[in-house]
């Protein structure tokens, strides 16, 4: 299941090319004010995305714990055979 998730997260060629184009535009820029604003915006976006992902992971953790508590535990075969 984890491998499927990782494979689904692999960027498409179009996404990679778009990212490369944006990176090259930043490298080509001589405007320091633009670069500072861009860096600030990227830092803020990264912070918000980290908070969002952390919240999602917390929610997943809570839901998995609830599911584990709601799932009945099967008795051990030996205990069932001896009637415990």
Secondary structure, DSSP 4 states (H G I P E B T S, - for coil): -HHHHHHHHSPPHHHHHHHHHHHHHHHH---HHHHHHHHHHHHHHHHHHHHHHHHHHHHHHHHHHHHHHHSPPPPPHHHHHHT-
